[in-house]
Amino acid sequence: SGRLLPKEERIIETALEEQLSPVPEHAQVVTLGFAHDAGGVLKTKVITVTDAEQETNALAEFWSIVDRGLAHEYQLVTYGGARWGNAFIVRRTLLRNMLPATTLPLSGRTRLAVHFDVADVLAGWDRGRTQALELAAVSYGLPGPWHDPEDPHAADTVQGIRFAVATGDLPTAEALADARLRAIYGLYLKLAGPYLADIA
C-alpha cells in the first residue's frame, strides 16, 4: 500500500495512454488535416487542438468542409478512416454535444469512388494487416520525416504530433501533420488510377 516511485508512475501513465488514446471517450482530437487538389495544386490546412473549445471549433469546421465536399461529389480520401478515423470523429462530435452534419461514407471496393481509404487499399481490405503510414510512404518513395534517421519522430509521426502538442511545440505538430497529408495524397495518386479503373 506504499506510494509509487516516479519511474513506476511514468510506466503506468505511459501504459494507460497507449491503451486509452485511441478510445474516443478518453481522448480528444489533436490535429485535423485537410487537403484539396484544386487545379492540380495540393492545398493543405492543419488545425491544431489544445483544449475543448478548440476541439469543438475544429470538429465544426471538419463537418462543414466534408458536407460541402460531398455535396459537390468530391472524393473523400483518408488513411484508416474506414477502420477507425471516421468513427472516432463521429464519437468525438457527439461527446461535444454536436451532431454530424452528414454521413461519412464507408469504404469497400464498391465505394472507392466516394471514400478512398488508402490504408484499406494497401491492406487488400484485410484491416488486420494495416500498415503504418510511415512504412507505406517509405515503400513508395514519398518524401517526409520518415527518411531522416536523426528525426526522433521518423518512425511514428502520430506520437510525434501528440508529443509536440503536449509540449506546446505547435509548429512541429503542424509540420508533421502536413507531411502526413502530403504522404496520403502521394499514395492516393499512385494507387487511385488502377484501383478505380478496376471497379469502374
Buried (B, 14 or more C-beta within 10 A) or exposed (E): EEEEEEEEEEEEEEEEEEEEBEEBEEBBBBBBBBBBBEEEEBEBBBBBBBEEEBBBEBBBBBBEBBBEBBEEEBBBBBBBBBBBBBEBBBBBBEBBEEEBBEEBBEBBEEBBBBBBBBBBBBBEEEBEEBEBBBEBBBEBEBEBBBEEEEBEBBBBBBBBBBBBBEEEBBEBBBBBBBBBBBBBBBBBEBBBEEBEEEEE
